[in-house]
Amino acid sequence: MTNFSDIFKSGFLDNVNSVGLADMALVLVLAFALGLFIFFVYKKTYAGVMYSAQFGGTLIAMTLITSMVILAVTSNVVLSLGMVGALSIVRFRTAIKEPMDIAFLFWAIAAGIVLAAGMIPLAVVGSLVIGLFMLLFMTHKSAMHPYICVVTVRDHQAEKMAEEYIRKHVSRMIIKSKTAENGQIELNWELRLKNEDTGFVTELSGMEGVHSAVLVSYNGDYLS
């Protein structure tokens, strides 16, 4: 009499080698290609403070590893149960500093899953659409790059003169903070430059009543 254990063994354990070598090679090659594409988009659209080439390489590895895991899971149900148990005890402690890095990690994982599941057109077309969206959106965003201009002046008259001068050389100007002390005033303005021309800062620092002028690239969140 055939019991449940016999059915379980014969029905599932015999399918360990159901994925052929040609299929494995095709999935891994496509996973590597999509991983390179994701890495290229990440490198072109990165707008953080410090670019990490290791994270870009991680995106390629993540796509390959995910594809390999899903191939193993789809080939055998028993193995998939063990894989879920093994992965459930893994804990990652590395902090993700940039919000967009999370999107790229999920993109790499999703591409690997979809490829290994056999939906190759969805993985390729979906990655191309996501990459095009990232390139268009993030590139347009960085074209309106904000700057913070920190100016220290002597008095209120010098403040007005510096403000009028800066407005003539920028497309947009918003006051962020103002600190007044005895003998000097410190002002922080958020600017949008015209044609990325920063020469006006040098002239501003030499004006009468202006103690110093500093222009800093600003990559924080802002409202347009």
C-alpha positions in Angstrom: 0.0 0.0 0.0 1.3 3.4 -1.0 1.4 5.8 1.9 1.7 9.6 1.9 5.5 9.4 2.4 5.9 7.4 -0.8 3.8 9.8 -2.8 5.8 12.7 -1.4 9.1 11.2 -2.3 8.1 10.0 -5.8 6.2 13.2 -6.7 8.7 15.8 -5.6 12.2 14.4 -5.1 12.4 13.0 -8.6 12.1 16.5 -10.1 15.4 17.8 -8.8 17.0 17.8 -12.2 13.9 19.1 -14.1 15.8 22.3 -15.1 18.1 21.6 -18.0 21.6 23.0 -18.4 20.6 25.0 -21.4 17.8 26.7 -19.4 20.1 27.4 -16.5 22.7 28.9 -18.7 20.1 31.1 -20.5 18.7 32.4 -17.3 22.0 33.2 -15.7 23.3 34.9 -18.8 20.1 37.0 -19.1 20.3 37.7 -15.3 23.9 39.0 -15.7 22.9 41.2 -18.7 19.9 42.7 -16.8 22.1 43.1 -13.7 24.6 45.1 -15.9 21.7 47.2 -17.2 20.4 47.9 -13.7 24.0 48.9 -12.6 24.3 51.2 -15.7 21.0 52.9 -14.8 22.0 53.2 -11.1 25.4 54.8 -12.1 23.7 57.3 -14.5 21.0 58.4 -12.1 22.8 58.4 -8.8 22.3 61.7 -7.0 23.5 60.9 -3.5 26.5 62.3 -1.6 29.0 59.5 -2.2 28.8 57.0 -5.0 29.6 53.4 -4.1 30.8 51.1 -6.8 30.4 48.1 -4.5 26.7 48.7 -4.3 26.5 48.8 -8.1 28.3 45.4 -8.2 25.9 44.2 -5.5 23.0 44.8 -7.9 24.5 42.5 -10.5 25.2 39.8 -7.9 21.7 40.2 -6.4 20.1 39.5 -9.8 22.3 36.4 -10.4 21.8 35.0 -6.9 18.0 35.5 -7.0 17.8 33.8 -10.3 19.8 30.8 -9.0 17.7 30.5 -5.8 14.4 30.7 -7.8 15.7 28.0 -10.2 16.4 25.8 -7.3 13.0 26.5 -5.7 11.0 25.8 -8.9 12.8 22.5 -9.5 11.8 20.9 -6.3 9.2 21.6 -3.6 11.1 20.0 -0.7 14.1 22.1 -1.6 12.0 25.2 -1.7 10.8 24.5 1.9 14.3 24.1 3.1 15.4 27.3 1.3 12.6 29.3 2.9 13.7 28.0 6.3 17.4 28.9 5.7 16.7 32.4 4.4 14.3 33.1 7.3 17.3 33.1 9.7 19.4 35.6 7.7 19.6 39.1 9.1 21.1 42.0 7.2 22.7 44.9 9.2 23.9 47.2 6.5 22.1 50.5 6.5 20.7 51.8 3.2 21.6 55.5 3.1 19.8 56.6 -0.1 16.0 56.0 -0.5 16.4 55.2 -4.3 18.9 52.4 -3.4 15.9 50.4 -2.1 14.1 50.7 -5.4 17.2 49.4 -7.2 17.5 46.5 -4.8 13.9 45.4 -5.3 14.4 45.9 -9.1 17.4 43.5 -9.1 15.5 40.9 -7.0 12.3 41.2 -9.1 14.3 40.8 -12.3 16.0 37.6 -11.0 12.7 36.1 -9.8 10.8 36.8 -13.1 13.7 35.5 -15.2 14.0 32.2 -13.2 10.2 31.8 -13.3 10.4 31.6 -17.1 8.8 35.0 -17.9 11.7 36.2 -19.9 9.8 38.8 -22.1 8.3 40.4 -18.9 11.7 40.6 -17.3 13.4 42.2 -20.3 10.6 44.5 -21.3 9.8 45.4 -17.7 13.5 46.3 -17.0 13.7 48.4 -20.1 10.6 50.4 -19.2 11.8 50.9 -15.6 15.3 51.9 -16.8 13.9 54.4 -19.3 11.6 55.9 -16.6 14.6 56.2 -14.2 16.8 57.8 -16.8 14.2 60.3 -17.9 12.9 61.2 -14.5 16.1 61.3 -12.5 18.1 63.1 -15.2 15.4 65.8 -15.5 15.5 66.1 -11.7 19.2 66.6 -11.5 19.0 69.2 -14.3 17.4 71.6 -11.8 20.2 71.1 -9.2 19.8 73.2 -6.1 22.6 75.0 -4.3 22.9 76.6 -0.9 24.5 80.0 -0.8 25.9 81.0 2.6 26.7 84.8 2.8 28.0 86.7 5.8 27.5 90.5 5.7 28.1 93.4 7.9 24.7 95.0 8.3 21.2 95.3 6.9 22.2 97.6 4.0 24.9 95.1 2.9 22.3 92.3 3.2 19.9 94.1 0.8 22.7 94.8 -1.7 23.9 91.2 -1.7 20.3 89.9 -2.1 19.7 92.2 -5.1 23.0 91.2 -6.7 22.3 87.4 -6.3 18.8 87.7 -7.7 20.2 89.1 -11.0 22.4 86.0 -11.5 20.0 83.1 -10.5 16.7 81.8 -11.8 15.2 81.2 -8.3 16.1 82.3 -4.8 14.5 81.2 -1.5 15.7 82.2 2.0 16.3 79.2 4.2 17.7 80.8 7.4 19.0 84.0 8.8 21.2 84.5 11.8 21.9 88.0 13.2 24.7 88.7 15.7 26.6 91.8 16.8 28.5 93.1 13.8 27.4 90.5 11.2 24.5 88.7 9.6 24.6 85.2 8.2 22.1 84.3 5.4 21.4 80.9 3.8 19.7 81.0 0.4 18.6 78.1 -1.8 19.4 78.9 -5.4 18.8 77.6 -8.9 21.6 78.8 -11.1 21.5 80.1 -14.7 23.5 77.8 -16.9 25.5 76.5 -13.9 27.4 79.8 -13.7 29.1 80.2 -10.3 31.3 83.2 -11.1 29.0 85.7 -9.4 30.0 84.2 -6.0 33.6 85.4 -6.5 32.4 89.0 -7.3 29.9 88.8 -4.4 32.6 88.0 -1.9 34.5 91.2 -2.9 31.6 93.6 -2.5 31.7 96.2 0.3 30.1 95.0 3.5 30.3 91.3 2.5 32.6 89.3 4.7 32.3 85.9 2.9 30.2 84.0 0.3 30.1 80.2 0.0 28.2 78.2 -2.6 27.4 74.5 -1.6 25.9 71.8 -3.7 22.7 70.7 -2.0 21.3 67.1 -2.6 18.6 67.1 0.1 14.9 66.8 -0.4 13.2 69.9 -1.6 9.9 71.1 -3.1 9.9 72.5 -6.6 
